[in-house]
Amino acid sequence: MGFVEPSWRSERLDRLLLRAGGWHDLSTVVRFLERDPKGNLFALSWVEAHGMRTAPLAASHQLLMAEDSGELVGVCLVLGGRTAMPITHSAQAARAFGRRLAALSNELEHVVGAQDAVGNLWEGFGQGLLPRLDRDQRYYTLLPRDLIPSPKPTPVRLAELADLEAIVQASAAMYREETLADPFDDDPESFRKTHRQRILQNASFVWREPGQMLFKADISCSGRHGAQLAGVFTHPAFRGQGVARRALAEICARLLAHFPCLTLYVNEDNAPAIRLYEALGFVEHGAYRTIFVT
């Protein structure tokens, strides 16, 4: 599944050329993203996994590129037509991405990425509209040498299909906490399918005791540059007892045996999670932001 070949091709805004990217841009885009491989780990992993060849319209992934005097100054991944990820230090490019997305799609649900890029894209896209939810976040990275292991072993393990319903329920609880919305109100089958696929891809971890899910965590993407953690959730009844500290330390140790770097991002106001990640050795890489459009 690659990027679609959109009917829109390009437009020029003063010195800035905004255009649709394709398979022939792969090496240029990868070089651009590799200027910050830790910060751009998700985008690099996505391109590595899915490529940038043309694909049927149903795939609905797009790549927008911004060039200034022939130099690439920004890219914006548009995944599933619903999630935009701008990667640029150019405010003009980010605002241009936003205006182009407003013209191309009325289905955008999320804008996620570095704080300034997201803010500037939203300025171009929203044109005064208020998002449903706006989260300031911190983006963290962890290298093998920085991991502070847990002194206690833990029974955390890769999830199996028998864990699916428990994972779905725990993920839904986390989704409600984090986004103030219920995934079962929108597309419950898609939500369940996503978690089933992660289990099949060995990208979901659980700590379960009889009749109870204590902890879960997912890998949202992975590739030669590293892996990104997501969906880190401890059941409320087990918070403050060291469960997350032990489980996540074990997961990170296993992953760092195979990947050069781990990343994650967390809401700025989630002080317990921030303390947890920093206690494990995660280092803040930059300011992040997620805007929930609808």
N, C-alpha and C positions, 0 to 999 in steps of 0.2 A: 504494500500500500504506500504510494508516494504522494507527491503534491499534484493537485489538479492543474490543468492548463486553463486559466481563467480567460473569459472573453475580454476583460480589461488587460491591457498590456503595459502602458506606461503613461506618465505625465511629467512635465517639467515645471518646477516651481523655483523661479530665479535660477540659482546655480544647482539646485537640488534636482536630481532625476529620480523619480519614484517609479519602480517597475516590478513586474512579477518575475520571480526567480524560477529556474527550472534545473534539470539535471546537469546542464552544461555549466552551471554556477557552483557546483558542489565544492571544488577545490578552493575557490575564492571564499566561499562562505565558511568552510572549515578553518581556513587560515585566520579569518576575522574572529571567529569564536575562540580559537586557541590562544588569542592574546590574553584571555582570562579563562583557562580551562576549568578551574574550580567554580568560578561564578557562573559559567555557561555550561555546566555539566549536563543539565537536562537537555538543552538544545543540541549539544554535541552527541549525546546518547541517542536522541531522537533521529538525527540525521544519519548516524551510523546504522541504526536499526531499520530505518524506513527508506532511506535514500531520498533523492529529489527528482526521480524520473516522473514523467507524466503518468497520470492515472485516471480511471473513470471519474466522472463528476461526483459519483456517490461517495468517493473517498473523502472529499470535501476538506482536504488539508491544503493550505496555501502558504507561500513564502513571499513576503514583500521585502524589497531591497531598496535602500536609499544610497545614492552615490552623489558625491560632491566633487566636481571637476575630475570625474573618472575614478575617484577613490571610494571604496565602499565604507560608509560611515554608520550604517545601521541595517539590521534585519529584524523582521517581525514574523514569528511563526504564528499561524492561525490554524489551530488544531480542531478538526471536526466542525469548523465554522463557528465554534462556540467559545474557544479559549484563545486569547491573544497574548503572546509573550514578546514584548519589544525588547531589543538588545541594542542599545545605542547610547552614546554620550551627547548626541546632538539633539537639543530641544526641538529644533526645526524638523528634524527627521521624525521624531516621535509624534509630534503634532500632525505631521503629514500622514503618518500611519493611521492615526486616529480618524482623520477626515476621510481617508480612503476606506477604512473599515465601516464608517457610518454610511458611505455610499454603496458599499458592496453587500452589506449584511444587516439584517434586523434581528439576528438570532444570537448575537454576542452575549455570553453569560458571565465570563470572567476575564479580567486583565491581571496578569501576574508577572512580576519581575523586579528588577532594581527600582528603588523608590522613585527616583527622578524620571526615569523612562516611562514608568506607569503613569505618573502624574501628568507628564506632558502629553502622552497618548490620550489620556482621558480628557484633557483640555480640548484636544482636537475632535474627539469622538462625542463627548457628552454635551458640549455646547450649552452649559448651564444646567443640565439634568443632574439630579441627585441619584447616586447609586443606592442600591438596597443596603449594602454594607461595605465599609471601607476599613481594611485592616492594615495598620503599620506593623511591620515584622522585622525580625533579624534573620540574616542568612549566615549559617555556620558551616565550617568545614572541619574535618578531622583527618589527620595523617596517622599512619601506623605508629610513628615514634611518639605521638602525643596521647595515645589512648591510655587512660588510667584504669586498669582492670579491676574487676570486683574480686574481693577476697573469698567470696562464697560461690560455689557452683550453683547452677540453676537448671531446672528441667525445661527451659525454653527449647522449642523445636520447630522444624518446618511444619507448616499446616498441611493437613490432609483434607480430602473432600468431605470426610466425616465432620470436619470442623466448620464447614461452610456456614451453616445457619447461625452458629454462635459468633462467627466473625462478622456476618452481615448485621446481626443485632448490635454488636459492640461498635462496629463502624458507623451504624446509624446513630447510636447514642453520641459518638464523638462528633459526627456531622452536625447534630442538633446543637451541641455545645459550641462548636466553632463557628457555625454559619447562621445560627438562629433560624434554620429552616429544616424541614423534614424530607430526606431523600425519597421516602415512600409516597410523598404527595406528588412527586414529579414523574419519575420513571423507575419504579422499583425493580423491574426486570433487568434494566440496564445496570442498575446499581449492583444487583446480585451477580450478574454476568461478569462484571469487572472483577469482583472478588473471587469468583470461581476461576477466572483466567489467571489471576495472580497465584492462586494455589497450584494450578497446573504448571506454572512457570517457576515454581519454587521461589516465589517472591513474597511469601507471607509467613510470619512467625507467630507462634502462640505459646502462652504458658497457661495451661489448663489444669485444674484440679477437678475431682469428681463433681459434676454439676455446676461448675463455675469457671468462667473465663477471667483469669486474673489480669492478663496483659496480652496485647497484640501489637504488631508493627509490620509495615510493608516496605518493599522496595518499589519505588515508583518508576525508576529507570536505572539502567546500568549499561556500561560500555567500557572501552579501554581507558577512559579518563577517570572512571570511578562509578560510584552508585549513590543514589539519593534515597534517603529514608523518608517515609511518610506514614500517616495513619498510626502514629505512636499513641497508644491509649491504655490507661490503667483503669480498671473498674473502680468506681468511687469508694467502694468498701475497703479497698486495699491500698489506697493512696497514703503517702506518708510513712510507709512501712519498709521502704527499700526495695520494693518489688521491681519498679521501673529501673532503678539503678542497677540491680543485678541482671535483669533480663537484657537491657539494652547494652550493657557492657559485654555480655556474652555474644549478642548478635553482632556488635561492632567488631569484636575480635575475630569472629568467623569470616565476616565480610572482608576485613582488611587483610586476611590471608590471601585474598584473590583480587582485590581492587586497590589501587594506589591512593584512593581518597574517598571519603564519605562526606555527603552534604545533607543538610536539612534546613528548613526555615520554620520559625515559630512566631506566634503573635507577640508583639511587644509587651502586652499587658499580662502575659502568662508567666509570672515570676517563678512559680515552682518548676515549670518545664525549662526555663532558662537556667535556673540553678542546677538542674539535673544535667543538662547538656554540657555546661561549663565544668561540672564536677567530673565528667567523663573525659574531658580534654578537648572538646570542641572549641574552636576559635572563631570569633565573629569575623565575617568576611565583608559584610556591608549591609546597608539598609535595604529592606525588601518591602514589597507592598502587594496586597491583593485587593482588587475591587470586584465586588459581586454586583454585576449590572442589574440582574433581575432576581 
